[in-house]
Amino acid sequence: MGYTIYYRIRITRWSEFVKFIERICHGLGMELELSNDSVMIKGESVESLLIPAKGEGFVKTYGKEPVTSIYLLILYSVSAFGSVLVWED
């Protein structure tokens, strides 16, 4: 049984978001993969968080801390660069 975070995202200021997420991941020591329209953040012992410029997704974190809280903070911070809707189960 796993704890899951679901999200719907629309990032309107993509280049600014990428600069922000690069700094955050570097500071936290998390691996980051960039593409033209998405970023992937790799957390330890959980699924990777894929953040598209526009779209929806989910990530299983199994409730493991601190990664679950970090992923939630990252997802909610998207609102500074567009819009985000996050829900959990």
N, CA, C and O of each residue as an XYZ file, in Angstrom:
356
protein
N       0.853     -1.174      0.000
C       0.000      0.000      0.000
C       0.898      1.236      0.000
O       1.853      1.306      0.773
N       0.601      2.206     -0.856
C       1.458      3.365     -0.944
C       0.709      4.669     -0.833
O      -0.449      4.785     -1.232
N       1.371      5.610     -0.303
C       0.853      6.971     -0.198
C       1.108      7.648     -1.540
O       2.217      7.569     -2.068
N       0.097      8.313     -2.099
C       0.226      8.908     -3.427
C      -0.143     10.379     -3.399
O      -1.101     10.781     -2.739
N       0.633     11.180     -4.126
C       0.357     12.604     -4.331
C      -0.061     12.762     -5.794
O       0.651     12.328     -6.700
N      -1.201     13.376     -6.011
C      -1.716     13.647     -7.361
C      -1.620     15.153     -7.615
O      -1.706     15.951     -6.682
N      -1.441     15.536     -8.879
C      -1.320     16.963     -9.167
C      -1.735     17.275    -10.595
O      -1.643     16.442    -11.496
N      -2.194     18.503    -10.766
C      -2.509     19.078    -12.076
C      -1.774     20.415    -12.120
O      -1.917     21.233    -11.212
N      -0.991     20.637    -13.169
C      -0.066     21.772    -13.213
C      -0.168     22.521    -14.531
O      -0.411     21.937    -15.587
N       0.021     23.818    -14.439
C       0.181     24.672    -15.633
C       1.200     25.737    -15.262
O       0.898     26.651    -14.495
N       2.408     25.622    -15.806
C       3.484     26.572    -15.503
C       3.574     27.556    -16.667
O       3.857     27.167    -17.800
N       3.332     28.828    -16.377
C       3.344     29.857    -17.417
C       4.690     30.578    -17.503
O       4.998     31.202    -18.519
N       5.478     30.493    -16.457
C       6.806     31.134    -16.435
C       7.863     30.035    -16.298
O       8.532     29.915    -15.272
N       7.992     29.230    -17.373
C       8.804     28.024    -17.356
C      10.277     28.292    -17.055
O      10.846     27.628    -16.188
N      10.903     29.228    -17.731
C      12.345     29.456    -17.533
C      12.641     29.893    -16.101
O      13.661     29.496    -15.538
N      11.780     30.691    -15.513
C      11.969     31.096    -14.126
C      11.795     29.904    -13.189
O      12.534     29.757    -12.215
N      10.809     29.054    -13.491
C      10.598     27.856    -12.680
C      11.821     26.948    -12.728
O      12.245     26.427    -11.696
N      12.389     26.753    -13.911
C      13.562     25.884    -14.052
C      14.732     26.410    -13.218
O      15.403     25.627    -12.546
N      14.984     27.701    -13.248
C      16.059     28.283    -12.426
C      15.802     28.032    -10.947
O      16.720     27.689    -10.201
N      14.555     28.203    -10.526
C      14.174     27.977     -9.130
C      14.384     26.518     -8.732
O      14.992     26.237     -7.699
N      13.885     25.595     -9.542
C      13.951     24.183     -9.186
C      15.387     23.665     -9.218
O      15.749     22.791     -8.431
N      16.204     24.199    -10.122
C      17.622     23.830    -10.136
C      18.290     24.223     -8.823
O      19.042     23.440     -8.245
N      18.016     25.422     -8.362
C      18.608     25.886     -7.103
C      18.124     25.042     -5.927
O      18.923     24.653     -5.075
N      16.825     24.757     -5.874
C      16.256     23.978     -4.783
C      16.864     22.575     -4.749
O      17.301     22.110     -3.696
N      16.889     21.906     -5.895
C      17.408     20.542     -5.942
C      18.896     20.502     -5.615
O      19.355     19.594     -4.921
N      19.641     21.465     -6.104
C      21.070     21.530     -5.774
C      21.248     21.694     -4.267
O      22.059     20.995     -3.659
N      20.500     22.607     -3.669
C      20.604     22.855     -2.236
C      20.209     21.660     -1.387
O      20.767     21.453     -0.310
N      19.248     20.871     -1.862
C      18.794     19.698     -1.118
C      19.588     18.437     -1.461
O      19.412     17.398     -0.823
N      20.449     18.525     -2.456
C      21.235     17.363     -2.870
C      20.408     16.325     -3.617
O      20.709     15.132     -3.574
N      19.364     16.785     -4.303
C      18.503     15.880     -5.069
C      18.883     15.950     -6.544
O      19.220     17.015     -7.062
N      18.822     14.803     -7.211
C      19.147     14.736     -8.625
C      18.001     15.303     -9.454
O      16.832     15.046     -9.167
N      18.340     16.072    -10.480
C      17.354     16.732    -11.327
C      17.675     16.454    -12.787
O      18.821     16.595    -13.215
N      16.653     16.057    -13.556
C      16.794     15.886    -15.002
C      15.859     16.867    -15.681
O      14.677     16.942    -15.345
N      16.388     17.627    -16.645
C      15.616     18.646    -17.350
C      15.354     18.233    -18.788
O      16.199     17.613    -19.433
N      14.171     18.583    -19.286
C      13.876     18.478    -20.712
C      13.191     19.784    -21.108
O      13.050     20.682    -20.278
N      12.766     19.899    -22.363
C      12.154     21.146    -22.833
C      10.852     21.493    -22.128
O      10.545     22.669    -21.935
N      10.078     20.466    -21.738
C       8.768     20.746    -21.166
C       8.465     19.983    -19.879
O       7.305     19.846    -19.491
N       9.519     19.485    -19.215
C       9.311     18.815    -17.932
C      10.621     18.759    -17.148
O      11.712     18.904    -17.700
N      10.473     18.546    -15.858
C      11.626     18.287    -14.992
C      11.317     17.030    -14.200
O      10.163     16.757    -13.868
N      12.369     16.262    -13.898
C      12.215     15.074    -13.079
C      13.148     15.184    -11.885
O      14.352     15.397    -12.027
N      12.561     15.033    -10.704
C      13.316     15.104     -9.462
C      13.368     13.703     -8.881
O      12.338     13.052     -8.710
N      14.576     13.245     -8.579
C      14.735     11.890     -8.060
C      14.937     11.929     -6.556
O      15.925     12.463     -6.052
N      13.969     11.343     -5.851
C      14.050     11.240     -4.408
C      14.549      9.864     -4.013
O      14.375      8.897     -4.755
N      15.158      9.776     -2.863
C      15.723      8.519     -2.392
C      14.624      7.589     -1.878
O      13.811      7.991     -1.046
N      14.596      6.360     -2.367
C      13.668      5.301     -1.928
C      12.197      5.573     -2.252
O      11.316      4.960     -1.651
N      11.920      6.478     -3.186
C      10.553      6.764     -3.627
C      10.575      6.950     -5.144
O      11.645      7.006     -5.750
N       9.401      7.043     -5.749
C       9.334      7.312     -7.181
C       9.834      8.722     -7.483
O       9.788      9.606     -6.628
N      10.305      8.916     -8.697
C      10.739     10.238     -9.140
C       9.522     11.113     -9.388
O       8.479     10.631     -9.831
N       9.660     12.393     -9.102
C       8.590     13.371     -9.307
C       8.772     14.020    -10.672
O       9.741     14.748    -10.889
N       7.851     13.764    -11.590
C       7.879     14.355    -12.923
C       6.932     15.545    -12.943
O       5.730     15.396    -12.728
N       7.482     16.731    -13.204
C       6.687     17.955    -13.247
C       6.657     18.457    -14.689
O       7.669     18.935    -15.201
N       5.503     18.351    -15.344
C       5.387     18.853    -16.714
C       5.081     20.350    -16.705
O       4.606     20.887    -15.704
N       5.353     21.014    -17.816
C       4.987     22.425    -17.936
C       3.466     22.576    -17.887
O       2.944     23.567    -17.376
N       2.768     21.580    -18.425
C       1.307     21.581    -18.383
C       0.850     20.125    -18.406
O       1.261     19.348    -19.267
N       0.007     19.772    -17.462
C      -0.505     18.410    -17.433
C      -0.788     17.955    -16.021
O      -0.880     18.756    -15.090
N      -0.925     16.652    -15.887
C      -1.212     16.100    -14.575
C      -0.401     14.828    -14.373
O       0.133     14.247    -15.318
N      -0.327     14.418    -13.121
C       0.434     13.223    -12.825
C       0.250     12.812    -11.378
O      -0.556     13.379    -10.640
N       1.020     11.813    -10.999
C       1.008     11.353     -9.623
C       2.365     10.751     -9.299
O       3.129     10.381    -10.191
N       2.648     10.660     -8.012
C       3.899     10.072     -7.560
C       3.641      9.333     -6.249
O       3.003      9.868     -5.343
N       4.136      8.114     -6.156
C       4.017      7.330     -4.925
C       5.252      7.612     -4.072
O       6.385      7.432     -4.518
N       5.014      8.057     -2.843
C       6.122      8.302     -1.925
C       6.105      7.348     -0.746
O       7.036      7.336      0.059
N       5.052      6.550     -0.637
C       4.911      5.574      0.439
C       4.955      6.233      1.820
O       5.203      5.568      2.825
N       4.712      7.551      1.859
C       4.700      8.295      3.111
C       6.068      8.480      3.726
O       6.175      8.886      4.883
N       7.133      8.187      2.963
C       8.495      8.300      3.505
C       8.889      9.756      3.644
O       8.744     10.552      2.716
N       9.380     10.083      4.801
C       9.843     11.443      5.081
C      11.365     11.465      5.085
O      11.981     10.461      5.441
N      11.979     12.548      4.712
C      11.378     13.855      4.444
C      10.930     14.042      2.996
O      10.436     15.114      2.644
N      11.094     13.013      2.140
C      10.830     13.189      0.709
C       9.376     13.557      0.431
O       9.114     14.395     -0.432
N       8.424     12.951      1.141
C       7.017     13.283      0.917
C       6.772     14.765      1.129
O       6.131     15.412      0.301
N       7.267     15.303      2.214
C       7.082     16.732      2.506
C       7.824     17.614      1.516
O       7.324     18.675      1.143
N       8.999     17.199      1.088
C       9.759     17.973      0.103
C       9.006     18.018     -1.226
O       8.904     19.077     -1.844
N       8.481     16.879     -1.665
C       7.716     16.851     -2.901
C       6.489     17.757     -2.799
O       6.177     18.490     -3.738
N       5.796     17.707     -1.666
C       4.629     18.581     -1.484
C       5.030     20.048     -1.541
O       4.359     20.848     -2.194
N       6.104     20.408     -0.874
C       6.581     21.801     -0.901
C       6.942     22.229     -2.317
O       6.607     23.338     -2.734
N       7.619     21.363     -3.055
C       7.980     21.684     -4.432
C       6.725     21.873     -5.283
O       6.622     22.841     -6.037
N       5.777     20.953     -5.164
C       4.555     21.062     -5.966
C       3.767     22.318     -5.642
O       3.306     23.010     -6.550
N       3.604     22.621     -4.364
C       2.859     23.832     -4.010
C       3.604     25.096     -4.433
O       2.970     26.124     -4.672
N       4.925     25.045     -4.531
C       5.686     26.222     -4.959
C       5.458     26.536     -6.434
O       5.737     27.651     -6.874
N       4.960     25.580     -7.198
C       4.653     25.815     -8.610
C       3.678     26.971     -8.768
O       3.690     27.651     -9.794
N       2.836     27.206     -7.772
C       1.842     28.278     -7.859
C       2.480     29.657     -8.055
O       1.821     30.583     -8.529
N       3.739     29.795     -7.696
C       4.435     31.064     -7.916
C       4.772     31.275     -9.397
O       5.116     32.383     -9.808
N       4.671     30.204    -10.195
C       5.050     30.264    -11.600
C       3.901     29.909    -12.540
O       4.091     29.814    -13.753
N       2.725     29.717    -11.986
C       1.552     29.342    -12.782
C       0.447     28.896    -11.854
O       0.092     29.615    -10.920
N      -0.100     27.722    -12.096
C      -1.159     27.211    -11.220
C      -0.915     25.732    -10.946
O      -0.316     25.018    -11.750
N      -1.399     25.297     -9.784
C      -1.242     23.900     -9.386
C      -2.411     23.495     -8.508
O      -2.901     24.283     -7.700
N      -2.844     22.275     -8.674
C      -3.841     21.662     -7.824
C      -3.224     20.363     -7.337
O      -2.801     19.531     -8.140
N      -3.170     20.185     -6.009
C      -2.527     19.012     -5.419
C      -3.526     18.339     -4.482
O      -4.214     19.005     -3.708
N      -3.597     17.015     -4.562
C      -4.377     16.265     -3.580
C      -3.634     14.962     -3.272
O      -2.802     14.508     -4.058
N      -3.947     14.376     -2.125
C      -3.207     13.216     -1.627
C      -4.152     12.094     -1.230
O      -5.323     12.325     -0.928
N      -3.631     10.893     -1.236
C      -4.350      9.763     -0.631
C      -3.380      8.735     -0.127
O      -3.794      7.710      0.416
